[in-house]
Amino acid sequence: MSIMDSLKAKAKADKKTIVLPESMDKRTFAAAEQILKEGIANLVIIGTPEEIAENSKGYDITGATIVDPFTDPNRQKYIDKFVELRSKKGVTPESAEEMMTKDYMYYACLMCKCGDADGAVSGACHSTGNTIRPALQLLKTKPGISSVSGFFLMEVPDCEFGDNGLFVFADCAVNTDIDSAKLAEIAGLSAESFKMFTGGEPRVAMLSYSSKGSAKHDDVTKVAEAVKIAHEKFPDIELDGELQLDAALVPEVGELKAPDSKVAGHANTLVFPSLEAGNIGYKLVQRLAKAEAYGPVLQGLSMPVNDLSRGCFAEDIVGVVAMTAVQAQLAGK
């Protein structure tokens, strides 16, 4: 069974309500048909009757709840909540109404905030910023977490490394400016995400082009400092660094370069030192090793909201909805 089959089974066992705000995209309806057919989640699709009718042609979305943001009976409740949350930032009832009806992602996040949905998935035809911004404004980050980061759950075929080819790669999608404190936070969240989605125990490697001081540079120091912070903040996590990639993954190399490390040679959760490295790294593995790359999945928000690639297929939306549902299950505990 693939990891995605396992996640779909988890999602089906305790169905959650996930909002899809991109009714202007036909892929939303292709995915919705499959999600409903497989029983992965309860779905809410936000859109006007005209948008739904035009873009759902040919797809059976029987069972989905359709919410028209212009006539929804809960509309005033969401406007009031928006003003309550953002009045200090100048949001008025009039501006709240305008933002909710122009950008359905605001509407989706308000549904989550008011307890009418468990999570949201967007990004097929909107940027990552347009997906994350409403979530940060309305849902906020988890207590004690300063920022959102993004990871990919990687499933590499015929691979003896990681957990039989399963890995979390982070941050590959969100943070352009990463200091030591943020790297440490990403490490803690990524460990949590690995355990949530795979059921296995995370072994976190903080990656660099240096292993245990083999090179000297401010970039290396940044990672070494992140390791110290992470050990203080997350003492129960198996975590080590700074490690070169081969030292993190290959037992023989790990033994040579970091002989006292429990993580070296056995890592399954890879924290990259920069967004560039993370983004390039996951795409290399995806293309050259023909790996499945599920994500980017966002971590650090108080409720699960996830982003899609604008080049995604309907099947990708199905997978991200399943992952969002699993996040929602665990968020409720």
C-alpha positions in Angstrom: 0.0 0.0 0.0 1.4 3.4 -1.0 1.5 6.2 1.6 -1.3 8.0 -0.2 -3.5 4.9 0.0 -2.8 4.8 3.7 -3.7 8.5 4.1 -6.9 8.1 2.2 -7.9 5.2 4.5 -7.2 7.3 7.5 -9.2 10.2 6.1 -12.2 7.9 5.4 -12.1 6.5 9.0 -13.0 9.9 10.5 -14.4 12.1 7.7 -13.7 15.8 8.0 -15.3 18.8 6.2 -12.9 20.4 3.8 -13.6 23.6 1.8 -12.6 24.1 -1.8 -12.9 27.8 -2.7 -11.8 27.6 -6.3 -15.1 27.0 -8.1 -13.7 28.9 -11.1 -11.5 25.9 -12.0 -12.7 22.7 -13.5 -10.0 20.7 -11.7 -11.8 21.4 -8.5 -14.9 19.5 -9.7 -12.9 16.7 -11.2 -11.2 16.2 -7.8 -14.5 16.7 -5.9 -16.1 13.9 -7.9 -13.3 11.5 -6.9 -13.2 12.6 -3.3 -16.9 12.1 -2.9 -16.9 8.8 -4.7 -14.1 7.5 -2.5 -15.6 9.0 0.7 -12.4 10.7 1.6 -14.0 13.9 3.1 -17.2 15.9 3.2 -16.8 18.8 0.8 -17.9 22.4 0.7 -17.5 24.2 -2.6 -17.8 28.0 -2.6 -19.2 29.6 -5.7 -22.1 31.3 -7.3 -24.7 29.2 -9.1 -23.3 30.5 -12.4 -19.7 29.4 -11.5 -20.9 26.0 -10.3 -23.0 25.4 -13.3 -20.3 26.4 -15.8 -17.3 24.6 -14.3 -19.0 21.4 -12.9 -20.3 20.3 -16.3 -19.7 16.6 -16.8 -18.8 15.9 -13.1 -21.0 14.3 -10.5 -20.6 16.4 -7.3 -23.8 15.0 -5.7 -23.1 15.1 -1.9 -21.0 18.3 -1.9 -22.4 21.3 -0.1 -22.5 24.4 -2.3 -22.1 27.7 -0.6 -23.0 30.9 -2.5 -21.1 33.7 -0.8 -23.7 36.3 -1.8 -26.8 34.4 -0.4 -25.4 32.1 2.3 -27.5 32.4 5.5 -24.2 32.4 7.5 -22.8 35.3 5.6 -23.5 37.9 8.3 -21.9 35.6 10.9 -18.7 35.5 8.9 -18.7 39.3 8.3 -19.0 39.8 12.0 -16.2 37.4 12.8 -14.0 39.0 10.1 -14.5 42.5 11.7 -13.9 41.0 15.2 -10.6 39.6 14.1 -9.3 42.4 11.9 -11.0 45.7 13.0 -7.7 46.9 14.5 -6.3 46.5 11.0 -9.0 48.7 9.6 -11.4 46.1 8.4 -15.0 47.3 8.4 -18.2 45.4 7.7 -18.2 46.8 4.2 -14.6 45.9 3.5 -15.0 42.5 5.0 -18.0 41.8 2.7 -16.0 42.9 -0.3 -13.0 40.8 0.5 -15.1 37.7 1.2 -16.9 37.9 -2.1 -13.9 38.9 -4.2 -11.6 36.3 -2.7 -13.3 33.1 -1.7 -10.3 32.0 0.3 -11.3 34.5 3.0 -14.7 33.0 3.0 -13.2 29.5 3.4 -11.0 30.5 6.3 -14.0 32.2 8.1 -15.9 28.9 7.7 -13.0 27.1 9.4 -12.7 29.8 12.1 -16.4 29.6 12.9 -16.4 25.8 13.2 -18.3 25.2 10.0 -15.4 23.4 8.3 -12.2 21.6 9.4 -9.8 22.8 6.8 -9.4 24.3 3.3 -7.4 23.6 0.1 -6.6 26.2 -2.5 -3.9 27.2 -5.0 -4.8 25.5 -8.3 -5.4 29.0 -9.8 -4.1 31.2 -7.0 -0.6 32.0 -5.8 0.8 30.6 -2.5 0.7 34.1 -1.1 -3.0 34.3 -1.9 -3.6 31.0 -0.1 -1.5 31.7 3.0 -2.4 35.4 3.5 -6.1 34.9 4.5 -5.1 31.9 6.7 -2.5 33.9 8.6 -4.9 36.9 9.0 -7.9 34.9 10.2 -6.7 31.6 11.6 -3.2 32.6 12.9 -0.3 30.3 13.7 -0.4 27.7 16.5 0.5 28.9 20.0 4.2 29.4 20.3 4.8 29.2 16.5 6.1 32.3 14.8 5.6 31.4 11.1 4.2 28.9 8.6 6.5 26.6 6.7 5.9 24.1 3.9 7.0 20.5 3.5 6.7 17.7 0.9 6.0 14.1 1.9 8.3 12.2 -0.4 7.9 8.6 -1.4 10.9 7.3 -3.3 10.5 3.9 -5.0 13.0 1.1 -4.4 14.9 3.2 -1.8 16.7 1.8 1.3 17.1 5.2 2.9 14.8 7.1 5.2 11.8 4.9 6.3 11.8 2.6 3.3 11.9 5.6 1.0 9.6 7.8 3.0 10.8 11.3 3.9 9.7 14.8 4.9 11.6 17.6 3.1 11.3 21.1 4.5 11.0 24.0 3.9 10.5 23.7 0.2 7.7 26.2 -0.4 7.3 29.2 1.9 10.2 31.0 3.8 12.7 33.0 1.8 14.5 34.4 4.8 15.5 31.7 7.3 17.5 32.3 10.4 18.6 29.8 13.1 15.5 30.2 15.2 13.2 29.7 12.3 15.2 26.7 11.1 14.8 25.1 14.5 11.1 25.8 14.5 10.8 24.2 11.0 12.7 21.1 12.4 10.2 20.7 15.3 7.2 21.1 13.0 8.6 18.7 10.4 9.2 16.0 13.0 5.6 16.4 14.1 4.5 16.2 10.5 6.5 13.0 9.7 5.0 11.2 12.7 1.5 12.5 11.8 1.5 11.3 8.2 3.7 8.1 8.4 3.2 6.9 11.9 7.0 6.4 12.2 9.5 8.0 14.5 11.2 11.1 13.0 14.9 11.3 12.7 15.7 14.9 11.8 18.9 16.0 9.9 19.7 19.7 9.7 21.4 19.8 6.3 24.4 21.8 5.2 27.5 21.5 2.9 29.4 20.8 6.2 29.3 17.9 8.6 30.1 18.7 12.2 32.3 21.6 11.5 34.1 20.3 8.5 33.7 23.7 6.8 33.6 27.2 8.3 31.2 29.9 7.1 28.3 31.9 8.4 25.9 29.6 6.5 27.3 26.6 8.4 27.1 28.5 11.7 23.5 29.3 11.1 22.6 25.6 10.9 24.8 24.7 13.9 23.0 27.3 15.9 19.7 26.0 14.8 20.6 22.6 16.0 21.4 24.0 19.5 18.1 25.8 19.6 16.2 22.8 18.4 17.7 20.6 21.1 16.6 23.0 23.7 13.1 23.5 22.4 12.4 19.9 21.3 14.6 17.7 23.6 12.5 14.5 22.8 13.2 14.6 19.1 16.0 12.7 17.5 17.8 15.5 15.7 21.3 16.3 14.6 23.4 18.5 12.4 24.9 20.1 10.7 25.1 17.2 8.3 25.9 16.8 4.6 23.2 14.9 2.7 25.2 11.7 2.3 26.1 11.8 6.0 22.4 12.2 6.8 21.3 9.3 4.7 24.0 6.7 4.1 25.0 4.6 7.2 28.6 4.1 6.1 29.1 7.8 5.4 27.2 8.8 8.6 29.5 6.6 10.7 32.6 8.1 9.1 31.5 11.8 9.3 29.5 11.8 12.5 30.3 8.6 14.4 28.5 9.6 17.6 25.3 10.6 16.0 22.1 8.5 16.2 20.6 10.4 13.2 23.5 10.3 10.8 23.0 7.6 8.2 19.4 7.1 9.3 17.6 10.4 8.7 14.0 10.5 7.4 13.2 14.1 8.0 15.4 16.5 6.1 15.5 20.2 7.0 17.2 22.3 4.2 19.2 25.4 5.1 17.3 27.6 2.6 14.2 27.7 0.4 16.4 27.4 -2.7 18.0 24.2 -1.5 14.7 22.7 -0.4 12.9 23.5 -3.6 15.7 22.3 -5.8 16.2 19.2 -3.6 12.6 17.9 -3.7 12.4 18.5 -7.5 15.6 16.6 -8.1 14.4 13.6 -6.2 10.9 13.8 -7.8 12.3 13.9 -11.3 15.4 11.8 -11.2 14.3 9.1 -8.7 10.7 9.2 -10.0 9.5 9.9 -6.5 6.0 10.9 -5.5 6.1 14.4 -4.0 2.9 15.1 -1.9 2.5 18.8 -1.1 3.5 21.5 -0.4 1.7 20.9 2.9 1.6 23.8 5.3 2.6 23.4 8.9 2.3 25.8 11.8 -1.2 27.1 11.3 -3.8 26.7 14.0 -6.1 24.9 11.5 -5.1 23.0 8.4 -5.0 25.0 5.2 -3.0 23.7 2.3 -1.7 25.0 -0.9 -1.6 23.5 -4.4 0.7 24.0 -7.3 -0.9 26.0 -10.1 0.2 23.2 -12.5 -1.6 20.5 -10.4 -3.8 17.8 -11.7 -7.2 16.8 -10.2 -5.5 13.8 -8.6 -3.1 16.1 -6.8 -6.0 18.0 -5.3 -7.5 14.7 -4.1 -4.2 13.8 -2.4 -3.9 17.2 -0.7 -7.5 17.0 0.5 -6.8 13.6 2.1 -3.7 15.0 3.8 -5.7 18.1 5.0 -8.3 15.8 6.5 -5.7 13.8 8.4 -4.2 17.0 9.8 -7.7 18.0 10.8 -8.3 14.7 12.6 -5.1 15.2 14.7 -5.8 19.0 15.2 -9.0 18.1 17.0 -7.3 15.9 19.6 
